[in-house]
Amino acid sequence: MPRATFTLKSIVFVDRKRGQDTFDGLREATNRNARVEVSPMPGPKKTIRAGLAAVSSGGKVIVKTGGYNEDIRIAGHDVTVRI
């Protein structure tokens, strides 16, 4: 099985209802019925923390509105978080 490579992105999408932290974060939404054999699967991250971990310095984390029950620290990150 091929290994997934981790690449930082300039824009990462987060959606707590439709996302998964194993998704790449490059798309705002994903078609869960699609049979895609790529890793990581295209789609939004589930948590803001995973979005922050995946975004490159100077990038943006775009968060879908909703309740996110997580502790995050944005200080020290050169990113923009937009809801």
Secondary structure, DSSP 8 states (H G I E B T S, - for coil): --------EEEEEE-TTT--TTS-S-SS---TTS----SS-SS-BSSHHHHHHHEEEEEEEEE-SS--------TT---EEE-
